[in-house]
C-alpha cells in the first residue's frame, strides 16, 4: 500500500496541491452569475416566474409518478417528437434542454472557437455573456441608448466576418423590448457565417415568433422556455429549435440525460393543456396593462413592456424601494447594475390578485421612502 506521505511530499497538504490547479483563462475572465434567491418566502415579483401554478393537469401527472419511475434514466427522444409535433416542427429540428440556460451554453460550446466573435445588445439576459465568455474573449456588446429599444442599425453595423454567434432576446429581459421578425431575419441574412439565436422566453406574453422560419433560414435557432407561462421553472426544461443540421451539432455536445425524467413526464401534459397557458398569458397581459396604468398614476416612468414584467425608473432610491417592498411581503428585482439601467427596478406581472397586491405595496413603499420624481 502506498502511504500518504509518499503521495503528498514535502509536507504539502492536499489542499495546497489543489490550489496549484488553475482553470482555463476564459473561465478566470468570465463573469459569474449570483442569483439572489435566498429568503424568497414572499410574493415573488422578482424573477419573472409564473406566480401562480402550472396546469392542474401537470400536478395530477406529478402524483402519478412512481418510485420505480424515478430509478430510470430519462428518455428524451419520445418527448422531443411530441414537442416538435405540437409546434409544427420535425423531430430533428428540436432539442430539449435543461432550461434555456443550458441551450445557450450548448450553442456556445458547439459553435465557438477562441478567436470567434459573439454579438449581443445590452442590457440583456446576463447568461448570454456568461456562456459566451466561457468560450471566447471576443464578446461584442452594442449598448442601447436612453430609449432602451433594440439598437437595430448599430447592431447590424457591428456584424463583422469574425462574428460567429449572434444572440437576441425578443422580448428582451430586463427591458421588455421586442425586435421585429423582419429585423431578425435581416440579421440572419447579414451574417450567413454566424448562428443567430433568438431567445423567445417571453413569447406567450407577446405573441410573435420565428418558429415558422425554422428550417427555412439555415443559420437560425429559436429558444423557448417552459419556466414562464407554463410554470415549470423548478423542473428546468427548455427547447431549442432550428435547422436540423445545426441541431445535430448542438445535440452532439449535449448529455443524453440532460433533462430529468420528471420534467419529461410533465411536458406533454403541459403542452396539451393549451387552455391553461392561454388563461395565464391573458392574466399577465391584462395585469401588465393595469401595472403600467398604475405606474402612470403614481408618476413613475417605465419602459413599455411586451413581457411578464415592467422595468420602472426609480432613480437614486432604487435600493430603498426594493427593501421597503420586502417589508410589505413583495419581492422586486433591482436592475441598476445592468448597463444603462442605473436606478431601474423590475416588477414581475402575475395573476390579478398578485398585481393588486404589488400595486398596493408599491404605492405605500414609495410614500414610505419619500420618493419623488
Buried (B, 14 or more C-beta within 10 A) or exposed (E): EEEEEEEEEEEEEEEEEEEEEEEEEBEEEBEEEEEEEEEEEBBBBBBBBBBBEBBEBBEEBBEEEEEEEEEEEBEBEEBBBBBBEBBEBBBBBBBBBBBBBBBBBBBBBBBBEEEBBBBBBBBBBBBBBBBBBBBBBBBBBBEBEEEBBBBBEEBBEBBBEBBBBBBBBBBBBBBBBBBEBEBBBBBBEBBEEBBBBBBBBBBBBBEBBBBEBBBEBEBBBBBBBBBBBBBBBEBBBBBBBBBBEBBBBBBEEBEEEBBBBBBBBBBBBBBBBEEBBEBBBEBBBBBBEBBBEBBEEBEBBBBEBBBBBBBBBBBEBBBBBBBBBBEBEBBBBBBBEBEBBEBBBBBBBBBEEBBEBBBEBBEBBBEBBEBEE
